[in-house]
Every structure is written in C-alpha cells, then in structure tokens.
Amino acid sequence: MDLRQIRYFVAACEAGSLSAAAGRLNCTASGISQQMSALEARLGASLLERTRRGVNPTPAGWRFYHRCLAVLKSVSEAEMELEDFAAGLSGSVSAGFVPGLARAVLPAALARFTREFPRVDFKIGSGTADTLLAETSGGELDFYVGQFAARQTGLAATPIGKFPVALISGSRRGLVQMKPVKLGEVAPLKLFVPSATNSLKPRIEAAIRSGDIAVERTISIASLSAGLEFLSLTDWSGILPFWICLKELGNDRLTVSPILDSRFDVELALIHPAQRPLTRPSQQLYDYFRQELQRCADEWQRMMRQL
C-alpha cells in the first residue's frame, strides 16, 4: 500500500465515482480501478461497492476512509512544517468567503495580510455560496467561510459562531433607520431571497411557509450586489446578515432594521478539505479575517445598545 492508493481511495469515496475521482486527480478511471482492486486484494477486504451510478464505501471502506484521512493529514502537516522551516511565511492561499463577508469584512483583513506578508500569493474565489463550497470540496480552495446546509463527506467544518441578521429595505418602504422590528408584526413584504442553498434561503422559505413572515411577493437574485442595488431602487426588502447591513448604513437609499428574532441568526463555519489542514499562510489570513469579523460584531453590538 502506498500514498497514491490512499489518495485514490479517498477521492473515490468523496467523489462517489471512479471517473469523478479521476477528474479530481488528473488521472484515468481505469488506473484508479486497477489500484483499488490491488488495494482490496492486499487488505483482503471489499472497500467499495460498485454500482451503475458509481461507487459507495462498504462498512469496512468507511472505517478505512477515516484512517486514510488521518494519514493524509499527517503527511500534509509534515510537508508544510518542512516548507515553513526552509522558507518562512511564503507560498500561496486560495480561499472563498460567502459573498456578504467578501464584500463587507474581508477587504480590511486582506489589506492587512498583503502589507505584512508580501511573499504570499493569494486567490480569493468568487461566486455563490454553493459554488464556493463545491470548489472547496474539489480542492480548488484551501478553505471557505460561510454557511452550509449539511455536512459533506471529505469536508471538515469548524463552527465560528451565530450572528444576528437585519431587514434591509429600499427607503421607499418607509421604515425608520435602525429601528428594530419583529417580522411577524411587519406588513406583508416584497422580499428578495438569496438563491444559494447554503445561505439563509432555507430558513426564510420555511418561515414564509409557516406564516412567520408575511410576504406579498418574492424574488430570487443570485448576485448580492445586484440584489442590494435592486432594493435601493424599490420598496422591496431582504433579510441579510448584520455585516452587510453595517456596510450599507451610509447608503441613504436603504434602511436597516435589526430583527428581534434569534431564529434567523446566521451560523458561520470554517470549512476545508478534511485530509488537508490549513497551511500557515491560510491560517494567518483566516485569523486576520476573524479579528475583523469580531471588530464588526463589536461595532454592531455597540450600536444596538444605544437604541
């Protein structure tokens, strides 16, 4: 058994098919199939159940999968320690942040990071929360910060915390800036709803179905920037995390109304491939992001205490 076989096996478990695993590892499906057969013969156990749709780990395969994750993580940590020892803080970072965080919180953290670590190259992913989560799962991003609807095989998730949301409306709606509201007591809303599954969308739609939010009409817009611009030109509203609302407080075409209902609080998590720990540059960028997020949260709480 060698590291190549372990990587092939883990990729097959996470991708759900040999062809998808081959695409992820830039090799052939037949090559992975041969290596999996050799691995099963060596171990004397069936690890993968082959079906028309792909492959599923057997009970023994799931146990072996978790052992393989630990092996690959240890190898990655050893490689990173040697690289850090030889070169100091350098290398590259590829990260994704849910669009609202990328707009309102990340820039200050990224500016600090680039000033202090000029030898580190970076790539910040763009797109919807679902797209960024898929890129993290596929190994294109080192980590992703945002919401996620359900745990996924191959991804490790570390909770960051729960954060408040607010109703943000076009000024034509006639609400008072920073006056808290209870959604059940607000007149029927024309509501802009996020399009991504890994967002507030499922919770908002459930509240609409249960009657906790009265709506006149809804619209789904994938782009956060387009959604905010739409709100500023209309009397429509959206339910968005506090960091977006904090960023838009200076926009006189929008009104922010804190929501007095913790059921809609946003749960954030740090998500990364389970077999690969964060590199030192990735960890440093994440730490700076967390500090800026905390600064924004403290500012929001200060404003709420003054109401």
N, C-alpha and C positions, 0 to 999 in steps of 0.2 A: 504494500500500500504506500502511495506517495501523495504529496500535496496536490498534484494535478488531479488525481482521482477524488480526493476530498473536495476540491473546488468544483469539479464536475458534478459530484453528487449533491452538494449544497445548491448549486444553480438549478439542477433538475427539480429538487424539492420546491424551491421558491418560485420557479417559472411555471411549473405544472406540466411541462412537456420537454422532450429532448430537443426539439427544433428551436423552441424559445430559449432554452439554456444555451444552445449552440450560438444563437444570435447574440446573447449577452456576452459570451466568452470568445466570440470571433473564431469559432472552430466549426467542425461538421457534426451533424446529429449522429451520423454513423460512428464517428470516432468516440463520441460520448457513450453511445450504446455499447460499443466494444469494451470501453473502460468500466462501465457499470457491471457488465457481465463478469469481467475479470475480478472486480471488487467483491461481488456477491459470491463468486467461486472461492475466493481467498478466505472470506469470512464464514462461509458455509451457511449463509442466511439470505433469504429474499428481502431485499431492501425497498424495491419499487414494484408496484403493481401496474402493469402495462394495460391501458385501455385504448379504445378508439380515439378518445378525446385527449389522451396524454398519459401522464404517469402520476400516481399517488403513492406517497410513502406508506409502507406497511407499518404495523406497530413497532417492529424491530427497526424499521427505517427511521421512524420519528425519533426513537431513542438515540440512534446513531447520528442523526442530523444534529441534535443538540450537542453531542460530544464533538462533532466536527466544527460547529460554530466556535466552541471554546478553543480548539486547536488553531483555527484560522485567526481568531482574535489575538492569541498569544504570539503567533508569527508576525502579525502586523505590528503589535506593540514592540517586539524585538527589533524589527526593521526600522521603526520610527525612532527608537532610542539611539540606534547607531547613526542614523542620519542626523539627528539633533546634535549628537556628540561631535560629529565631524564638521557640521556647518553652522551651528547656532540656529536662530529662528529664521528660516527661509523656506522656500518651497511654494506651494500654491494652496488656495482654498476655493472650493466650489460649494456654494450654499444657496438655499432658497428660503424665502420668507413669505408668509401669506401676504397678498398684495397690500393690505392696510398697514401692516408692520413695515413693509418695504418702503411705503410712502411716508409714514409718519415717525418711525422710530429708528430704522436702520441708518439713514444718512449721517446722523451725528456720530454713531458708533463707527461707521465705515470711514468717516473723515479722520477720526482719531487713530484708527487702525493703520490707515495708509501713511499718516505722518510718522508714527512710531516704528513701523516695520516696512521700510521701503523695499526690502528684498523679497517680500512675499507678493506673489501674483495672486489675483483673485478673479473669480467669475461669480456673478450673482444671477441666479436663474430668474426667469420671468414667466408669467402665465397665471392660470388659475390655481387655486389650492390643489385641486385634483391633479393637474399637470405636474406641479412641483413634487407632489407626493409620489407620483409614478416615476419621475426622474430619480428621486432618492432611492426608490425600490430597485430601479435598474442600475444603480451605481454611478449615475451621471453626476449626482450631487453628493458631497460629503455629509451634509445634514440639511434638515428642513425644520423650520419653526412655524407652527401653526396648529390648526385643529385637525382632527381626523375622526372619521365616523366609527371605525372599527379597527382593531389590531390586525396587522398583516404579517404573514409568515415571512421571515427574513428581515423584519424591521424591529428595532428596539425603540421604545418610547419612554422618555423620562418626563413626568409631569412638571410643568413650570408653575402653574397656579391658575386661579379663577379670577377673571377681571370683569368689571361692570360694562354695560352697554348703554346706549342712549338713542333716543329718537332724533333723527336729524331730518329736517323738513325744509322745503323751499319757504322763503319768507312770506310768500303769498298765502301760506296756510294760516298765518295769523297767530302763531304760538309765541310765547314770551321767552326770550333768550335765557337759558339756564334755569328755567322753572321746572322742577321735577313733575313727572306725570305718572299715572297708573294706566297702563294700556287698556285695562278693562273699562276705564271711565272716559276714554278718548272717543270722540265721534268717529264713525267709520273712516278708515284711512284708505287713501290710494297709496299702495305700498310697493316699493321697489324691493325685490327679494334677490339675494345672491343666487347665482346659477350653480355653484360648485356644491357637490355632496358634502365635502369636508369643510363645511362652513356653518353659519347659523341657519342655513336654509331648512334642514330637517326640523329644527326646534320651532322655527317660525311657522312652518306649514302645519305642524301638529297643533300649535296654539290657535291657528285660524280654524282648523277642523273642529277643535273643541269649543270654539266660541270665546276663547280668552282674548282674542284680538278680533275686533270687528273691522272688516275691510269692505270697501266699495269696489275696488279693482286692484289687481296685482300685475306687476310686470317683472320679468327676469332679465337681468343685464349681466353679462359675463365680466365686463370691464368695470373696475371700481371707479376709475377716472371718468368714464362715460356716465356711470350712474350718478356720481356726485354732480356733474355738470347738468345732467337731466333734472335732478332735484332743484338745483339753483334757478332753473328757468320755469319751474312749475309749482303747484301746491301739493306735490307728492312727498312722501316720507320714506325713510329707510331706518332699519334697526341695525346699528353698527357699533363695533367696539369703541371704547372711550378714546383710544389713541387717535382714531380717525376724527372723532368729534373735537378733540382738543386741538388738532391741527387746523380745523375749519372754523374755529371760533372767531377768527378775524374776518371771515367772509360774510359781508352784510346781506348776501343773498340767501344765506342759510341760517336756520335756527336750531340750536341744540337743546334738547330736553332730556335730562337724566331720567332713566326709567327706574321706578321704585319697585322692582321685582327681580330678585336674585335668580329666578328660574332661567333667565336669559343670559346669565353670566357666561362669558367665553372661557373655555378651558384650553389653555395652550400647552403644547408639549414639544420637547426637543426629540426629533426623530432622525435616526441614522441607520445604515445597514448594520444588522446585528453582528456580522462577522468582522466588522472593521470599526475599531474605536476612533474617536476624533483625533486627528493629528494635532500637534501643538499649535500650529497657526489657526486651525479651525476652532480649537478650544479657546484661543485668545480672542478671536473675533466674536465667538458666542458669549464669552464673559463680558466684553465691552457692550454687546447688544443688551445683555441682561441688566447691566448698570444703567443704560439709557432708558430701558423699559421701566425700571424702578423709579428713575427720576420723573418720568412722565406720570407714573401711577401716584407718586407723592404729590405732584402738582394738581392732579385731578382731585385727590382727597382734600387738599388744602382748599380748593375752590368749593367742594361740596360742604365743607364745614362752615363756610361763610354764607351759605344760603339761608 
